[in-house]
C-alpha cells in the first residue's frame, strides 16, 4: 500500500503559545495565592475566569503524561497502591502523581484547595474527585446535574447541544445547581459574584463557541481538510478553558486556517479514499495511529468525542447557556445520542467507523456496540471496535491495532 503525504492544518503549532498563556495565568494566580480547584471535563469553566481561580484538570494532565511516555510507570505505581486495572487511566495517572510525584511528568499539578465533580460526562468523576480530595485533605463539591431523557428535550444537536425544547422544571433546576455553585465559589474566594465580569466572560465564551462549531462543521467538508492530530487539542479548549481569551484566540486562528483550505478544496491527503468516523477517547500515547490510517487515504471528517467538548453559548442568557451544556452524548438516553449521531454521520457521507473501546471508561465503551449497530442498520456503515485505553499502550500495542486497521481498510475496498 503506497503511503500518502499528510498535510496538517497546523493547529498544533498554534497550541504551544496558547498553552503557554494558560500556564502564565496559572502561575500568576498562584503567586497571588488565589484558590486552586481540580475540575473535570464539561465543568462550567467560565466561572473559573469570573472568580480568578486556578483551574487544574487531572484528565488533561494525564493525557499529557501519556503523550510524554511517562504514563506506564505512573500506572504501575497506581497498581502498587492496591487499585485494580479496570478503572480509568486518567484516575490511575492522577493518583500516581499525588503518591509519587518524582515519577510524574513535569510540571506537576498544583495542590488543590478543593475538588469539583459532576456526572454529566462521566459517573466516575464522583469517586475520582472524592479520592483526590481525601488524598489532599481538602473539600469536595458535587454539581448534581440531571440525567437527560427524550421527554426532557425531544432531540439535540451533536455539536451545538441545541435542544428541540427543554423541560422548564429541568432547566430551572440546572440553573439553580449553577447558582448554588456560584455561592460555593463566593465562600471559597471570599468575594461577591461579579455579574459584569460574568457577562464579559460569557461574551468571550459565545464567540469561542461559534468558531469552535464552525471548525467542526468545516471538518466534514469534501475532501476532509484536516487530520485528527489537528483536532487533538480541542477537548482541552472545550472541556477546560472555555471562556478564556487565549482559548478564543486559538480557535479564531484555527478557523482562518481551515476556512482557507476548504475554500481551496484541499484535503489532508492528496487522494481521499475512505471517509471514516472515529469515536472514543483518543489514544494519547500514540496519536500517530491516526496518521497511519490517513497515510492510506482514510480520513476522519467526524469525531463525536471531540464534538462532545463543543457547545453553542448565548451571552444574553448566560446561566441558561451553561445549563444547556448538560446535553451531551454521555448524559442523555441512548436513543437521543444515536439519533443525533446518525444525523451527523449521514451529513459526513461516511464509508466506515473506527470506535475506540476503553476498558477503564464504561460511559464511552458502553455505547460502542449500540453505535456500531445503528450505523449499520440505519446507514449501512460498517464499524471496527478496537480496544484502546487512552494512557496505557501496553493493553493494546499499536502494532496489533495497525493489523486490525489494515484488515478493516481492506474490507472497505
C-alpha positions as CSV (number, residue, x, y, z in Angstrom):
1,X,0.0,0.0,0.0
2,X,1.5,3.3,-1.1
3,X,1.6,5.9,1.7
4,X,0.3,9.4,1.0
5,X,1.9,12.5,2.5
6,X,-0.2,14.2,5.2
7,X,-0.7,17.9,5.0
8,X,-1.5,19.1,8.5
9,X,-3.5,22.2,9.0
10,X,-1.0,23.5,11.6
11,X,-3.4,23.7,14.6
12,X,-0.6,22.1,16.7
13,X,1.8,24.9,16.1
14,X,-0.8,27.3,17.4
15,X,-1.5,25.4,20.5
16,X,2.0,25.7,22.1
17,X,1.7,29.5,22.6
18,X,-1.9,29.0,23.8
19,X,-0.9,26.6,26.5
20,X,2.0,28.8,27.5
21,X,-0.5,31.6,28.1
22,X,-2.6,29.3,30.2
23,X,0.4,28.3,32.3
24,X,1.3,32.0,32.7
25,X,-2.2,32.7,34.0
26,X,-1.9,29.8,36.4
27,X,1.5,30.9,37.8
28,X,0.3,34.5,38.2
29,X,-2.7,33.4,40.2
30,X,-0.7,31.0,42.3
31,X,1.7,33.8,43.2
32,X,-1.3,35.9,44.3
33,X,-2.5,33.0,46.5
34,X,-5.7,32.5,44.6
35,X,-7.7,29.4,45.3
36,X,-6.8,26.3,43.2
37,X,-9.5,23.8,42.1
38,X,-9.3,20.5,40.4
39,X,-12.0,20.1,37.8
40,X,-13.2,17.6,35.2
41,X,-14.4,17.8,31.6
42,X,-17.5,19.8,30.8
43,X,-17.3,21.7,34.0
44,X,-18.8,25.3,33.7
45,X,-15.2,26.6,33.2
46,X,-16.4,30.2,32.6
47,X,-16.9,30.6,36.3
48,X,-13.2,29.9,36.9
49,X,-12.4,33.1,34.9
50,X,-15.1,35.1,36.7
51,X,-13.5,34.3,40.1
52,X,-9.9,34.1,39.0
53,X,-9.5,30.6,40.2
54,X,-6.5,28.4,39.3
55,X,-8.1,25.7,37.1
56,X,-6.4,22.3,37.1
57,X,-7.6,19.3,35.1
58,X,-6.4,15.8,36.1
59,X,-7.7,14.4,32.8
60,X,-5.8,16.8,30.7
61,X,-2.7,16.3,32.8
62,X,-2.9,12.5,32.5
63,X,-3.2,12.8,28.7
64,X,-0.1,15.0,28.8
65,X,1.7,12.3,30.8
66,X,0.7,9.7,28.2
67,X,1.9,11.8,25.3
68,X,5.3,12.2,27.1
69,X,5.7,8.5,27.6
70,X,5.5,8.7,31.4
71,X,2.1,7.1,32.0
72,X,3.2,3.4,32.1
73,X,5.5,3.9,35.2
74,X,2.8,6.1,36.8
75,X,0.2,3.4,36.2
76,X,2.5,0.8,37.7
77,X,2.7,2.9,40.9
78,X,-1.1,3.1,40.9
79,X,-1.2,-0.7,40.9
80,X,1.2,-0.8,43.8
81,X,-1.3,1.2,45.8
82,X,-3.8,-1.7,45.6
83,X,-6.2,-0.3,43.0
84,X,-7.4,-2.6,40.2
85,X,-6.8,-2.5,36.4
86,X,-10.4,-1.8,35.5
87,X,-10.5,1.9,36.5
88,X,-9.9,5.0,34.3
89,X,-6.4,5.7,33.0
90,X,-6.9,9.3,34.0
91,X,-7.5,8.3,37.5
92,X,-4.5,6.0,37.5
93,X,-2.1,8.7,36.4
94,X,-3.5,11.4,38.6
95,X,-3.4,9.4,41.9
96,X,0.1,8.2,41.0
97,X,1.2,11.9,40.5
98,X,0.0,12.5,44.1
99,X,1.5,9.4,45.5
100,X,4.9,9.5,43.7
101,X,5.4,13.0,42.3
102,X,9.0,12.1,41.4
103,X,7.7,9.6,38.8
104,X,5.2,12.1,37.3
105,X,5.5,14.3,34.3
106,X,6.6,17.9,35.0
107,X,5.2,20.4,35.6
108,X,3.1,18.8,38.3
109,X,-0.4,19.8,39.1
110,X,-0.5,22.3,41.9
111,X,-2.0,21.2,45.2
112,X,-5.8,21.8,45.2
113,X,-7.8,23.8,47.8
114,X,-10.9,21.9,46.7
115,X,-12.1,19.5,44.0
116,X,-15.3,19.6,42.0
117,X,-17.2,16.8,40.3
118,X,-20.3,16.2,38.2
119,X,-21.7,13.2,36.2
120,X,-22.8,14.9,33.0
121,X,-19.9,13.3,31.1
122,X,-18.7,10.5,33.5
123,X,-20.2,8.9,36.6
124,X,-16.6,8.0,37.7
125,X,-15.8,11.7,38.3
126,X,-17.6,11.5,41.6
127,X,-15.3,8.9,43.0
128,X,-12.2,10.4,41.4
129,X,-12.8,13.8,42.9
130,X,-13.5,12.3,46.3
131,X,-10.3,10.3,46.3
132,X,-8.3,13.3,45.2
133,X,-9.9,15.4,48.0
134,X,-9.2,12.6,50.5
135,X,-5.5,12.3,49.5
136,X,-5.0,16.0,50.0
137,X,-7.4,16.5,52.9
138,X,-9.4,19.2,51.1
139,X,-13.1,19.8,50.5
140,X,-15.1,18.4,47.5
141,X,-18.1,20.0,45.8
142,X,-20.6,18.0,43.7
143,X,-22.6,19.5,40.9
144,X,-25.8,17.5,40.8
145,X,-26.8,17.9,37.2
146,X,-29.7,15.9,36.0
147,X,-29.6,13.0,33.5
148,X,-31.5,13.9,30.3
149,X,-34.4,11.8,28.9
150,X,-36.0,12.1,25.5
151,X,-39.1,13.5,27.1
152,X,-37.0,16.3,28.6
153,X,-35.6,17.8,25.4
154,X,-37.1,15.9,22.4
155,X,-33.8,15.9,20.4
156,X,-30.5,17.7,20.4
157,X,-27.7,18.6,18.0
158,X,-24.5,16.7,18.5
159,X,-22.2,19.7,18.1
160,X,-24.2,22.8,19.3
161,X,-26.1,21.0,22.0
162,X,-29.2,23.0,20.9
163,X,-32.3,21.0,22.0
164,X,-35.7,20.8,20.4
165,X,-37.0,22.0,23.7
166,X,-36.1,21.8,27.3
167,X,-38.4,20.9,30.1
168,X,-38.9,24.1,32.2
169,X,-38.5,22.4,35.6
170,X,-35.3,20.7,34.4
171,X,-33.9,23.9,33.1
172,X,-34.7,25.8,36.3
173,X,-33.3,23.1,38.4
174,X,-30.0,23.0,36.4
175,X,-29.7,26.8,36.6
176,X,-30.2,26.6,40.4
177,X,-27.4,24.0,40.6
178,X,-25.1,26.5,38.9
179,X,-26.2,29.4,41.2
180,X,-25.5,27.2,44.2
181,X,-22.1,26.6,42.9
182,X,-21.6,30.3,42.5
183,X,-22.4,30.6,46.2
184,X,-19.7,28.0,47.0
185,X,-17.1,29.9,44.9
186,X,-18.1,33.1,46.8
187,X,-17.3,31.3,50.0
188,X,-14.0,29.9,48.7
189,X,-12.8,33.2,47.4
190,X,-14.4,35.5,50.0
191,X,-15.7,37.6,47.1
192,X,-19.1,38.5,45.7
193,X,-20.1,37.3,42.3
194,X,-19.2,40.0,39.7
195,X,-22.2,40.0,37.3
196,X,-20.5,42.4,34.8
197,X,-17.4,40.2,34.7
198,X,-19.6,37.2,34.1
199,X,-21.3,38.8,31.2
200,X,-17.8,39.7,29.7
201,X,-16.5,36.2,30.1
202,X,-19.7,34.8,28.5
203,X,-19.2,37.1,25.5
204,X,-15.8,35.6,25.1
205,X,-17.3,32.1,25.5
206,X,-20.0,32.7,23.0
207,X,-17.5,33.9,20.4
208,X,-15.3,30.9,21.1
209,X,-18.2,28.5,20.7
210,X,-19.2,29.9,17.3
211,X,-15.6,29.5,15.9
212,X,-15.4,26.1,17.6
213,X,-18.6,24.8,16.0
214,X,-17.8,26.2,12.5
215,X,-14.4,24.4,12.6
216,X,-16.2,21.1,13.3
217,X,-18.6,21.7,10.5
218,X,-15.8,22.6,8.1
219,X,-14.1,19.3,9.1
220,X,-17.0,17.5,7.4
221,X,-16.2,19.1,4.0
222,X,-15.1,17.1,1.0
223,X,-12.2,16.4,0.9
224,X,-11.6,16.3,4.7
225,X,-9.4,19.3,5.3
226,X,-7.5,18.2,8.4
227,X,-6.0,15.4,10.5
228,X,-7.2,14.1,13.8
229,X,-3.8,15.3,15.0
230,X,-5.0,18.8,14.3
231,X,-8.1,18.2,16.5
232,X,-6.2,16.6,19.4
233,X,-6.1,19.8,21.5
234,X,-9.7,20.7,21.0
235,X,-11.0,18.8,24.1
236,X,-8.6,21.0,26.2
237,X,-10.2,24.2,24.9
238,X,-13.8,23.0,25.0
239,X,-13.7,21.0,28.2
240,X,-11.4,23.1,30.4
241,X,-10.7,26.7,29.3
242,X,-13.9,27.8,27.6
243,X,-14.3,31.5,28.4
244,X,-10.6,32.3,28.3
245,X,-9.3,34.9,25.9
246,X,-6.4,32.7,24.9
247,X,-8.8,29.9,24.0
248,X,-10.7,32.3,21.8
249,X,-7.6,33.5,20.1
250,X,-6.6,29.9,19.4
251,X,-9.9,28.8,17.8
252,X,-10.1,32.1,15.8
253,X,-6.7,31.4,14.3
254,X,-7.6,27.8,13.6
255,X,-10.7,28.9,11.9
256,X,-8.8,31.0,9.4
257,X,-6.5,28.1,8.5
258,X,-9.3,25.6,7.9
259,X,-11.5,28.1,6.1
260,X,-8.7,28.8,3.6
261,X,-8.1,25.1,3.0
262,X,-11.8,24.4,2.5
263,X,-12.1,27.3,0.0
264,X,-9.2,25.8,-2.0
265,X,-10.8,22.4,-1.8
266,X,-7.6,20.9,-0.4
267,X,-7.6,17.7,1.7
268,X,-5.3,16.4,4.4
269,X,-4.1,13.9,1.9
270,X,-3.9,14.2,-1.9
271,X,-6.4,11.4,-2.5
272,X,-9.2,10.8,-0.1
273,X,-10.2,7.1,-0.4
274,X,-12.4,6.5,2.7
275,X,-14.3,8.8,4.9
276,X,-14.4,7.4,8.5
277,X,-15.9,8.4,11.8
278,X,-13.7,8.0,14.9
279,X,-15.2,7.9,18.3
280,X,-13.9,7.3,21.8
281,X,-11.2,8.8,23.9
282,X,-8.2,9.5,21.8
283,X,-5.2,7.2,22.4
284,X,-2.9,9.9,23.7
285,X,0.1,7.7,23.9
286,X,0.1,7.0,20.2
287,X,-1.8,9.7,18.3
288,X,0.3,8.7,15.3
289,X,-2.2,5.9,14.8
290,X,-4.5,8.4,13.1
291,X,-1.7,9.3,10.7
292,X,-1.1,5.7,10.0
293,X,-4.7,5.5,8.7
294,X,-4.6,8.9,7.0
295,X,-1.5,7.8,5.0
296,X,-3.6,5.1,3.4
297,X,-6.2,7.6,2.3
298,X,-8.6,7.1,5.2
299,X,-9.7,10.5,6.6
300,X,-11.8,11.4,9.6
301,X,-14.4,14.1,9.0
302,X,-16.4,13.2,12.0
303,X,-15.3,12.8,15.7
304,X,-18.2,12.8,18.2
305,X,-15.8,12.6,21.1
306,X,-14.3,15.9,20.0
307,X,-17.8,17.2,19.3
308,X,-18.7,16.5,23.0
309,X,-16.4,19.4,24.0
310,X,-18.4,21.9,21.9
311,X,-21.5,23.9,22.9
312,X,-23.1,27.0,21.4
313,X,-23.5,29.7,24.0
314,X,-25.7,32.8,24.1
315,X,-24.2,35.5,26.2
316,X,-27.5,37.2,26.7
317,X,-28.7,34.1,28.5
318,X,-25.6,33.1,30.4
319,X,-26.9,30.7,33.0
320,X,-29.3,29.1,30.6
321,X,-26.4,28.6,28.2
322,X,-24.3,26.9,30.9
323,X,-27.3,24.8,31.8
324,X,-27.8,23.5,28.3
325,X,-24.3,22.1,28.4
326,X,-25.8,19.1,30.2
327,X,-27.0,17.8,26.9
328,X,-24.0,15.6,25.8
329,X,-23.9,12.1,24.4
330,X,-22.7,10.8,27.8
331,X,-25.6,12.3,29.7
332,X,-28.6,11.5,27.5
333,X,-30.6,8.3,26.8
334,X,-29.1,6.1,24.1
335,X,-32.0,6.9,21.7
336,X,-31.2,10.6,21.9
337,X,-27.5,10.1,21.4
338,X,-27.9,7.7,18.5
339,X,-30.4,9.9,16.7
340,X,-28.0,12.9,16.9
341,X,-25.0,10.8,15.8
342,X,-26.8,9.2,12.8
343,X,-27.8,12.7,11.5
344,X,-24.1,13.8,11.6
345,X,-22.9,10.5,10.1
346,X,-25.3,11.0,7.2
347,X,-24.1,14.6,6.7
348,X,-20.5,13.5,6.7
349,X,-21.1,10.8,4.0
350,X,-19.1,8.1,5.7
351,X,-17.7,4.9,4.5
352,X,-17.0,3.4,7.9
353,X,-16.2,4.0,11.5
354,X,-13.4,3.2,14.0
355,X,-14.6,3.1,17.5
356,X,-12.1,3.1,20.4
357,X,-13.3,0.9,23.3
358,X,-11.8,1.6,26.6
359,X,-11.8,-0.9,29.5
360,X,-11.4,1.9,32.0
361,X,-14.2,4.1,30.6
362,X,-17.5,2.5,30.9
363,X,-19.5,5.6,29.9
364,X,-17.9,5.7,26.5
365,X,-17.3,2.0,25.9
366,X,-20.8,1.1,26.8
367,X,-22.2,2.9,23.8
368,X,-19.9,1.5,21.2
369,X,-21.9,-1.5,20.2
370,X,-25.2,0.4,20.0
371,X,-23.4,2.9,17.8
372,X,-22.0,0.1,15.6
373,X,-25.4,-1.5,15.3
374,X,-27.2,1.8,14.5
375,X,-24.6,2.9,11.9
376,X,-25.0,-0.3,10.0
377,X,-28.8,-0.7,10.3
378,X,-29.6,3.0,9.5
379,X,-26.9,3.9,7.0
380,X,-25.2,0.6,6.0
381,X,-21.9,1.8,7.5
382,X,-19.5,-0.9,8.9
383,X,-17.5,-0.3,12.1
384,X,-14.4,-1.6,13.7
385,X,-14.3,-1.6,17.5
386,X,-10.7,-1.5,18.8
387,X,-9.6,-1.8,22.4
388,X,-7.6,1.3,23.2
389,X,-7.0,2.5,26.8
390,X,-6.1,6.2,26.5
391,X,-2.9,6.3,28.6
392,X,-1.5,2.7,28.7
393,X,-0.5,1.4,25.3
394,X,0.6,-1.9,26.9
395,X,-3.0,-3.1,27.0
396,X,-3.2,-2.9,23.2
397,X,0.1,-2.4,21.5
398,X,0.0,-0.1,18.5
399,X,1.2,-2.8,16.1
400,X,-1.7,-5.0,17.0
401,X,-4.1,-2.1,16.4
402,X,-2.5,-1.5,13.0
403,X,-3.1,-5.1,12.0
404,X,-6.8,-4.6,12.8
405,X,-6.8,-1.3,10.9
406,X,-5.3,-2.9,7.8
407,X,-7.9,-5.6,7.7
408,X,-10.7,-3.2,8.2
409,X,-9.5,-0.8,5.4
410,X,-9.0,-3.8,3.1
411,X,-12.7,-4.7,3.7
412,X,-13.8,-1.3,2.6
413,X,-12.1,-1.5,-0.8
